[in-house]
C-alpha cells in the first residue's frame, strides 16, 4: 500500500523538491509524515507566512517549486500573505493546506473556511486531493506552478485523505511548456529599429534573471554600447560594476533614472514583467519587447515583440545587424558618477549606504542577499552591487514587509555552503523576529543586518511631505543584543564604521546566526 501522502511526497522529490516548510496542525500530521517517509525534510517555522516566504525563496533561487504546509482554518489563512507574494513575484510554489473531510464540511462550522475561494485570487489553480486523483493533481500542480508566468498552486488536503491508499496510475512526468520558435520577421524588425535609434536603453527584468541570459546580454550591450538598467528582481544578470550599468529602477533615486529614460528614443525591454513597475510607464520612446510571453498586458506599448527564449533572442538580434556603438562611454560614466553621488550622500552619522558598502566588501560575489520592504528595500535595491544572477532576493510585486529574514533562512537551508545575508528594517524584523529561533535551531549561519531607526521611515517621510504629524510610525527601541541573546545567537549594536567592521568581521563564514543592528541616519534615504 502506498498512501496518498507518500505518493505525493515521492512525486515532489522526483521533481527536485527537498524541503517542506510549515507549521503543523493535527489535520496535516499524516501528510507531513508521508513527506518525511518520501525523504523530504520538514522545516518547522514559527508562523505560516514565513514558511511560504522560505519556500518561495528557494524556488526563485533554484527554479524548483517550493513547498509549504499549513493546517486548516487559521493555518490556511496565515499562509495567505506568503502565497500572495509568490503570486505577484512569480514564484513557483505548492501550498498544501488541511481541510475538513467532505462528509463533515456541510455540517461543521468550527475552523470551516472555503479555502479554494479564499486562495482563488492569488493562485494559478486550486485543487482538492482525493485518494483517486492524487497522481493527476500533483502532476498538474507542478506543471501549472512552473509554466510562464510561474506562480503558486493550492492543494487542499482533507484530513482523512493523507493516509488513504492511493490509486497510482502511470502518468508521464511533468515537463515544462514548449518554447515558442522566434519569429524571424520580428527579429529583423527589432534589429532595424535598433539600427535607426540614436539613444537606446536596455531594461532587463525578472524573466531575464538567469545564468543562460547573462553572457548574451553582456555581449549584446557591449556590441552596441547600449546602457543597461535592471529591475530589482533582475539584479545580478548584468554586473553592476560594468561601465554600461546605470542603476536599478524602483530603487532609491529612481526618479532620476526615469528622467534618463525620457531622453531615450528606444527601450529594449528584456524579460520585464509589468508587475515590477511601481509607476505608470509614460516614456515616449519606442519599445522592443523581448520575453517568453507576448506583451499582452499592454502596460507599455511595444512596436515589436520578439517572443521566445531570451538568450536565443539576444543572440539572434546580435547576428541580425552589424553592431554600431550608440553612446560614448564618457557620457554614461558622467551620468553614473552623478547618480551614484546623489544616492550615496554623506552624513555625520552612520548611513545605510555605508553599511551596505561594508557588507558587500566582506561577502563573496556569489553570496545570497535578501532585503525587506520599506526604505531598507529602496536603498539596498539601489546600493547593493550584484554580480551574478539569482543572488539578490526581494518581495517586489507584493512588497511585503517581513519577507527578508524568512527568505534568507530558506536560502541558507538549501545552500548551506554559501554566504547568506539579510538586510531588514526594524519594522520588518518586528514582524518576524520569532524566526530567529528557527535560524538558531537549525544552526544557520545567516548574517542579519538591521537598519535601525525605530520607525517606519518611508511612511513617516510620506507624512512629512503631506504636512502631517508623525502618527503610528514610530516604535520603541529594542535591545538587539538582548534579543539575540534570548535566542542564543550573537548580537551587536553599532553606531560607527569601526563598530560595524568589527561586527561584520568573518561574516562570510559564520556558522550560527549573527544579528547586527546598525543605528543609521535616516535622512540619507531622502534623495
KEGU-249012 format. One record per residue (C-alpha): residue number from 1; x, y, z. Coordinates in Angstrom, 3 decimals, decimal comma. Layout:
BEGIN
   pos          x          y          z
   NUM          X          Y          Z
...
***
This chain:
BEGIN
   pos          x          y          z
     1      0,000      0,000      0,000
     2      1,146      3,487     -0,875
     3     -0,635      6,255      0,989
     4     -1,722      9,456     -0,696
     5      0,789     11,424      1,387
     6      3,670      9,125      0,426
     7      2,728      9,204     -3,260
     8      2,617     12,992     -3,266
     9      5,930     13,141     -1,406
    10      7,552     10,791     -3,927
    11      6,341     12,900     -6,858
    12      7,617     16,079     -5,224
    13     11,015     14,518     -4,641
    14     11,199     13,369     -8,265
    15     10,554     16,994     -9,249
    16     13,593     18,115     -7,250
    17     11,886     19,210     -4,028
    18     13,954     18,539     -0,914
    19     12,402     20,762      1,773
    20      8,890     21,451      3,014
    21      8,311     24,487      5,240
    22      5,418     24,919      7,586
    23      3,725     24,946     10,956
    24      1,664     21,809     11,540
    25     -1,742     21,187     12,987
    26     -3,384     17,898     13,811
    27     -5,117     17,741     10,449
    28     -1,849     17,687      8,443
    29      0,430     15,477     10,560
    30     -0,319     12,458      8,343
    31      0,584     14,491      5,272
    32      3,849     15,601      6,858
    33      4,666     12,018      7,841
    34      4,151     10,900      4,251
    35      6,509     13,613      3,079
    36      9,116     12,543      5,656
    37      8,771      8,941      4,562
    38      9,439     10,064      0,980
    39     12,724     11,687      2,024
    40     11,603     15,302      2,246
    41     12,893     17,367      5,176
    42     10,189     19,224      7,071
    43     11,384     22,610      8,357
    44      9,319     23,826     11,299
    45      8,726     27,578     11,303
    46      7,235     29,800     13,968
    47      4,468     31,042     11,670
    48      2,966     30,000      8,365
    49      3,603     33,240      6,449
    50      7,405     32,950      6,846
    51      7,116     29,297      5,763
    52      5,710     30,414      2,413
    53      8,384     33,109      2,088
    54     11,097     30,497      2,729
    55      9,654     28,082      0,186
    56      9,295     30,747     -2,481
    57     12,866     31,997     -1,936
    58     14,211     28,510     -2,648
    59     12,025     28,327     -5,744
    60     13,294     31,681     -7,026
    61     16,900     30,627     -6,413
    62     16,703     27,161     -7,963
    63     13,724     27,042    -10,327
    64     12,390     24,007     -8,420
    65      8,899     24,573     -6,962
    66      8,842     25,490     -3,286
    67      6,505     23,671     -0,914
    68      4,794     24,940      2,242
    69      2,179     23,450      4,555
    70     -0,450     24,891      6,878
    71     -3,321     23,251      8,675
    72     -6,999     24,058      8,092
    73     -8,656     27,282      9,277
    74     -6,074     29,689     10,739
    75     -3,189     27,705      9,264
    76     -4,587     28,294      5,799
    77     -5,344     31,965      6,438
    78     -1,860     32,549      7,865
    79     -0,278     31,250      4,657
    80     -2,128     33,792      2,527
    81      0,414     36,646      2,562
    82      3,286     34,343      1,618
    83      1,257     32,791     -1,188
    84      0,213     36,247     -2,409
    85      3,903     37,140     -2,541
    86      4,552     34,099     -4,754
    87      1,604     35,145     -6,940
    88      2,835     38,687     -7,614
    89      6,551     37,863     -7,529
    90      6,116     34,923     -9,914
    91      7,439     32,165     -7,666
    92      6,508     28,529     -8,413
    93      5,010     27,334     -5,142
    94      2,810     24,484     -3,951
    95      0,829     25,414     -0,838
    96     -0,755     22,452      0,960
    97     -3,485     23,168      3,489
    98     -5,627     20,934      5,648
    99     -9,385     20,767      5,264
   100    -12,399     19,120      6,844
   101    -13,423     15,734      5,380
   102    -16,131     16,114      2,707
   103    -18,772     14,356      4,807
   104    -18,263     16,871      7,635
   105    -17,805     20,034      5,605
   106    -21,524     20,544      5,009
   107    -22,469     20,395      8,694
   108    -19,366     21,558     10,596
   109    -18,722     25,187     11,490
   110    -15,570     25,011     13,649
   111    -12,491     26,176     11,638
   112    -14,526     25,885      8,459
   113    -13,131     28,037      5,636
   114    -13,759     27,773      1,899
   115    -10,034     27,668      1,261
   116    -10,276     27,356     -2,517
   117    -12,390     30,507     -2,709
   118    -10,008     32,314     -0,362
   119     -6,989     31,426     -2,499
   120     -8,589     31,799     -5,925
   121     -7,423     35,418     -6,487
   122     -3,807     34,637     -5,537
   123     -3,155     31,216     -7,078
   124     -2,977     29,870    -10,612
   125     -5,015     26,791     -9,728
   126     -6,771     25,224     -6,734
   127     -7,425     21,522     -6,222
   128     -8,736     19,218     -3,508
   129     -6,773     15,986     -3,108
   130     -8,514     12,597     -3,004
   131     -7,201      9,043     -2,973
   132     -8,254      8,665     -6,620
   133     -6,949     11,928     -8,122
   134     -3,663     12,319     -6,228
   135     -1,299     11,383     -9,116
   136     -3,105     13,604    -11,596
   137     -3,428     16,543     -9,224
   138      0,219     16,601     -8,196
   139      1,468     16,328    -11,801
   140     -0,792     19,150    -12,895
   141      0,108     21,259     -9,861
   142      3,809     21,017    -10,720
   143      3,168     21,836    -14,364
   144      0,934     24,817    -13,600
   145      3,278     26,247    -10,965
   146      6,243     26,219    -13,364
   147      4,503     27,363    -16,551
   148      5,036     31,001    -17,545
   149      4,265     33,034    -15,648
   150      5,294     30,865    -12,691
   151      3,188     31,106     -9,558
   152      1,526     29,337     -6,637
   153     -0,950     26,476     -6,639
   154     -3,212     25,496     -3,730
   155     -3,589     21,805     -2,885
   156     -6,271     21,282     -0,242
   157     -5,971     18,007      1,687
   158     -8,989     16,792      3,695
   159     -7,783     15,359      6,991
   160     -8,943     11,796      6,172
   161     -7,217     11,597      2,773
   162     -3,468     11,548      3,540
   163     -3,473      8,005      4,977
   164     -5,814      6,507      2,381
   165     -4,400      4,097     -0,187
   166     -3,626      5,988     -3,349
   167     -4,776      4,866     -6,754
   168     -1,469      5,109     -8,574
   169     -1,558      5,478    -12,329
   170      1,152      5,615    -14,938
   171      1,449      9,246    -15,932
   172      4,160     10,957    -17,928
   173      6,158     13,081    -15,530
   174      5,641     16,802    -15,796
   175      7,572     18,721    -18,419
   176      7,931     22,431    -18,838
   177      5,921     24,019    -21,595
   178      7,460     24,091    -25,080
   179      9,244     27,277    -26,054
   180      7,937     29,254    -28,985
   181     10,218     29,497    -32,000
   182     11,467     33,011    -32,615
   183      9,726     34,923    -35,391
   184     12,368     35,836    -37,988
   185     10,396     38,890    -39,128
   186     10,167     40,190    -35,572
   187     13,922     39,776    -35,144
   188     14,564     41,717    -38,363
   189     12,138     44,488    -37,355
   190     13,732     44,795    -33,933
   191     17,222     44,962    -35,449
   192     16,068     47,667    -37,855
   193     14,698     49,809    -35,036
   194     17,934     49,369    -33,123
   195     19,958     50,494    -36,136
   196     17,746     53,566    -36,537
   197     17,900     54,628    -32,895
   198     20,264     57,289    -31,574
   199     19,812     56,841    -27,825
   200     18,719     53,284    -26,980
   201     18,431     51,788    -23,487
   202     18,295     48,165    -22,388
   203     15,988     47,467    -19,413
   204     16,248     43,923    -18,017
   205     13,544     42,366    -15,844
   206     12,877     39,275    -13,784
   207     12,358     36,858    -16,681
   208     15,923     37,604    -17,801
   209     17,492     36,800    -14,421
   210     19,138     33,541    -15,405
   211     22,657     32,258    -15,985
   212     21,795     31,441    -19,594
   213     20,962     35,093    -20,290
   214     23,930     36,722    -18,552
   215     26,542     36,341    -21,311
   216     24,255     37,057    -24,318
   217     23,019     40,164    -22,505
   218     26,556     41,383    -21,841
   219     27,698     40,736    -25,425
   220     24,652     42,495    -26,833
   221     25,088     45,584    -24,637
   222     28,807     45,816    -25,319
   223     28,492     45,310    -29,074
   224     26,045     48,210    -29,417
   225     27,392     50,222    -26,464
   226     23,871     50,404    -25,021
   227     23,419     51,456    -21,372
   228     21,667     48,973    -19,080
   229     19,196     49,333    -16,240
   230     17,626     46,459    -14,327
   231     14,568     45,877    -12,195
   232     15,022     44,818     -8,545
   233     14,189     41,208     -9,427
   234     16,834     41,175    -12,178
   235     19,781     42,398    -10,131
   236     22,884     40,386    -10,989
   237     22,021     39,416    -14,551
   238     24,261     42,326    -15,636
   239     27,295     43,066    -13,481
   240     26,749     46,303    -11,622
   241     30,417     47,274    -11,821
   242     30,209     47,214    -15,635
   243     30,718     50,629    -17,291
   244     27,407     50,270    -19,157
   245     25,351     49,731    -15,989
   246     23,362     52,797    -14,867
   247     21,165     51,664    -11,977
   248     18,095     49,832    -10,709
   249     14,659     51,243    -11,392
   250     12,226     51,365     -8,456
   251     15,132     51,747     -6,035
   252     16,452     54,802     -4,229
   253     16,624     57,788     -6,580
   254     14,547     56,056     -9,235
   255     13,044     59,376    -10,411
   256     16,447     60,346    -11,793
   257     16,674     57,069    -13,705
   258     13,265     57,686    -15,230
   259     14,450     61,157    -16,209
   260     17,219     59,418    -18,135
   261     14,692     57,070    -19,757
   262     12,885     60,156    -21,024
   263     15,992     61,109    -23,028
   264     15,991     57,773    -24,898
   265     14,357     57,102    -28,259
   266     14,261     53,310    -27,901
   267     13,895     50,988    -24,900
   268     14,615     47,277    -25,290
   269     12,556     45,559    -22,602
   270     14,315     42,265    -21,924
   271     12,265     39,936    -19,743
   272     10,430     42,746    -17,968
   273      7,185     41,815    -16,214
   274      4,856     44,816    -15,682
   275      4,315     43,751    -12,051
   276      7,860     45,009    -11,454
   277      6,909     48,627    -12,207
   278      5,603     50,780     -9,382
   279      4,592     53,665    -11,632
   280      2,888     54,124    -14,977
   281      5,153     53,799    -17,990
   282      4,979     57,247    -19,605
   283      8,203     57,317    -21,640
   284      7,693     58,280    -25,267
   285     10,484     56,046    -26,508
   286      9,623     53,221    -28,874
   287      9,755     49,811    -27,239
   288     11,090     46,439    -28,349
   289      9,610     43,702    -26,159
   290     11,812     40,609    -25,691
   291     10,476     37,857    -23,457
   292      8,993     34,382    -23,078
   293      5,436     35,717    -23,412
   294      3,807     38,244    -25,748
   295      3,229     41,752    -24,419
   296     -0,441     41,068    -23,723
   297     -0,506     43,187    -20,554
   298     -0,049     46,347    -22,654
   299      1,238     48,148    -19,569
   300      3,654     49,674    -22,020
   301      3,191     49,781    -25,769
   302      5,602     47,876    -27,978
   303      6,441     48,367    -31,644
   304      7,976     44,916    -31,976
   305      7,653     41,735    -29,908
   306     10,371     39,084    -30,012
   307      8,828     36,160    -28,141
   308     10,759     33,068    -27,092
   309     13,867     32,143    -25,148
   310     15,547     35,370    -24,112
   311     19,107     34,135    -24,613
   312     18,271     32,951    -28,134
   313     16,534     36,244    -28,919
   314     19,558     38,292    -27,877
   315     21,894     36,085    -29,902
   316     19,673     36,386    -32,969
   317     19,394     40,152    -32,589
   318     23,170     40,391    -32,333
   319     23,557     38,485    -35,609
   320     20,773     40,338    -37,409
   321     22,717     43,560    -37,916
   322     26,292     44,782    -37,739
   323     26,587     46,444    -34,304
   324     27,176     50,184    -34,210
   325     28,206     51,746    -30,872
   326     25,407     54,088    -29,863
   327     26,573     56,168    -26,900
   328     30,004     57,318    -25,726
   329     31,214     55,688    -22,525
   330     32,261     59,109    -21,218
   331     28,648     60,298    -21,211
   332     27,453     57,173    -19,426
   333     30,256     57,409    -16,871
   334     29,348     61,020    -16,113
   335     25,678     60,110    -15,549
   336     26,545     57,131    -13,392
   337     29,029     59,105    -11,278
   338     26,488     61,868    -10,694
   339     23,737     59,383     -9,879
   340     25,973     57,434     -7,503
   341     26,907     60,628     -5,658
   342     23,217     61,503     -5,341
   343     22,134     58,164     -3,847
   344     25,135     57,927     -1,510
   345     25,036     61,243      0,348
   346     27,480     61,996      3,145
   347     26,217     62,399      6,682
   348     27,867     62,858     10,053
   349     26,298     59,672     11,377
   350     26,320     56,113     10,026
   351     24,262     55,665      6,858
   352     22,568     52,646      5,342
   353     24,715     53,169      2,248
   354     27,885     52,802      4,320
   355     26,518     49,653      5,949
   356     25,879     48,109      2,534
   357     29,359     49,048      1,322
   358     30,965     47,305      4,286
   359     28,753     44,230      3,942
   360     29,494     43,978      0,215
   361     33,238     44,186      0,891
   362     33,156     41,217      3,273
   363     30,916     38,850      1,253
   364     31,880     36,878     -1,881
   365     30,314     37,647     -5,245
   366     28,066     34,592     -5,090
   367     26,633     35,459     -1,669
   368     22,840     35,287     -1,479
   369     21,353     38,510     -0,145
   370     17,758     39,311      0,741
   371     16,177     42,608      1,626
   372     12,924     43,534      3,275
   373     10,450     46,298      2,377
   374     10,480     49,991      3,195
   375     13,362     52,414      2,871
   376     15,676     49,459      3,537
   377     14,412     47,953      0,276
   378     14,866     51,184     -1,648
   379     18,445     51,728     -0,512
   380     19,511     48,082     -0,772
   381     17,982     47,669     -4,204
   382     19,975     50,652     -5,462
   383     23,168     50,481     -3,442
   384     23,863     46,755     -3,198
   385     26,081     45,802     -6,173
   386     25,001     42,410     -7,534
   387     27,305     40,490     -9,843
   388     25,597     37,189    -10,601
   389     22,048     36,109    -11,496
   390     19,744     34,889     -8,733
   391     21,831     36,242     -5,879
   392     19,507     39,089     -4,800
   393     16,009     38,463     -3,436
   394     13,216     40,903     -2,678
   395      9,441     40,990     -2,408
   396      8,745     43,468     -5,187
   397      5,415     42,611     -6,777
   398      3,643     42,296     -3,423
   399      6,274     44,294     -1,496
   400      5,536     42,558      1,782
   401      7,290     43,573      4,969
   402      8,591     40,601      6,920
   403      9,929     38,847      3,809
   404     13,668     39,420      4,196
   405     14,539     37,266      7,209
   406     12,465     34,186      6,282
   407     13,759     34,342      2,707
   408     17,350     34,347      3,967
   409     16,614     31,378      6,224
   410     15,113     29,420      3,332
   411     18,093     30,189      1,104
   412     20,542     29,069      3,762
   413     18,640     25,825      4,321
   414     19,110     24,998      0,639
   415     22,610     26,488      0,248
   416     24,493     25,787      3,457
   417     27,839     26,179      1,733
   418     27,174     29,745      0,523
   419     27,239     33,017      2,402
   420     23,728     34,356      3,070
   421     22,804     37,766      4,442
   422     19,603     39,669      5,112
   423     19,123     43,440      5,174
   424     15,983     44,403      7,073
   425     14,445     47,384      8,820
   426     13,429     47,293     12,457
   427      9,784     47,361     11,374
   428     10,129     44,229      9,254
   429     12,199     42,491     11,915
   430      9,462     43,121     14,465
   431      7,003     41,187     12,305
   432      9,090     38,008     12,075
   433     11,643     38,112     14,891
   434     10,411     34,743     16,200
   435     12,061     33,171     13,146
   436     15,426     33,998     14,729
   437     14,722     30,882     16,779
   438     14,258     28,900     13,553
   439     17,644     30,062     12,286
   440     19,283     29,308     15,645
   441     17,669     25,879     15,978
   442     18,849     24,893     12,507
   443     22,302     26,397     13,140
   444     22,152     28,517     10,011
   445     24,995     30,960      9,514
   446     22,881     33,878      8,306
   447     24,047     37,457      8,833
   448     21,042     39,649      9,694
   449     21,738     43,357      9,300
   450     19,071     45,580     10,810
   451     18,949     49,164      9,555
   452     17,588     50,518     12,821
   453     15,976     53,903     13,276
   454     12,975     52,965     15,469
   455     10,459     53,972     12,821
   456      8,592     53,124      9,650
   457     10,776     55,739      7,994
   458      9,357     55,565      4,489
   459      5,802     56,029      5,718
   460      6,896     58,724      8,163
   461      8,596     60,620      5,326
   462      5,317     60,485      3,430
   463      3,543     62,012      6,415
   464      6,108     64,808      6,493
   465      5,689     65,547      2,788
   466      1,954     65,962      3,367
   467      2,470     68,159      6,406
   468      1,025     65,564      8,787
   469      2,309     64,852     12,297
   470      4,067     61,543     12,952
   471      1,194     59,199     13,761
   472      1,616     55,459     14,052
   473      5,086     55,390     12,501
   474      7,483     55,409     15,472
   475      8,475     52,413     17,595
   476     10,042     51,999     20,980
   477     13,686     50,929     20,920
   478     14,732     47,256     21,010
   479     17,769     45,949     22,837
   480     19,047     43,908     19,914
   481     21,878     42,349     21,907
   482     19,410     41,061     24,486
   483     17,051     39,945     21,718
   484     19,784     37,950     20,023
   485     20,941     36,525     23,334
   486     17,457     35,263     24,113
   487     17,775     33,008     21,064
   488     21,353     32,047     21,850
   489     22,909     33,920     18,936
   490     25,459     36,710     18,606
   491     24,075     40,244     18,726
   492     25,751     43,582     18,030
   493     24,635     47,217     18,250
   494     26,750     49,552     16,100
   495     26,758     53,311     15,580
   496     30,145     53,856     13,871
   497     32,025     52,395     10,931
   498     34,630     50,945     13,284
   499     31,965     49,141     15,317
   500     30,334     47,918     12,115
   501     33,551     46,497     10,721
   502     34,197     44,604     13,938
   503     30,669     43,200     13,951
   504     30,918     42,074     10,314
   505     34,356     40,544     10,668
   506     34,312     36,960      9,280
   507     30,655     37,441      8,278
   508     31,195     35,346      5,154
   509     31,888     32,235      7,235
   510     29,666     32,461     10,323
   511     28,268     29,136     11,470
   512     25,383     30,464     13,530
   513     23,072     33,434     13,003
   514     24,543     36,853     13,702
   515     22,343     39,892     14,341
   516     23,913     43,291     13,641
   517     21,745     46,315     14,440
   518     23,216     49,345     12,672
   519     21,753     52,577     14,032
   520     21,670     54,745     10,930
   521     20,815     58,317      9,990
   522     17,513     58,000      8,080
   523     17,939     61,357      6,338
   524     20,323     59,621      3,900
   525     17,297     57,783      2,490
   526     15,757     61,013      1,226
   527     17,487     61,779     -2,050
***
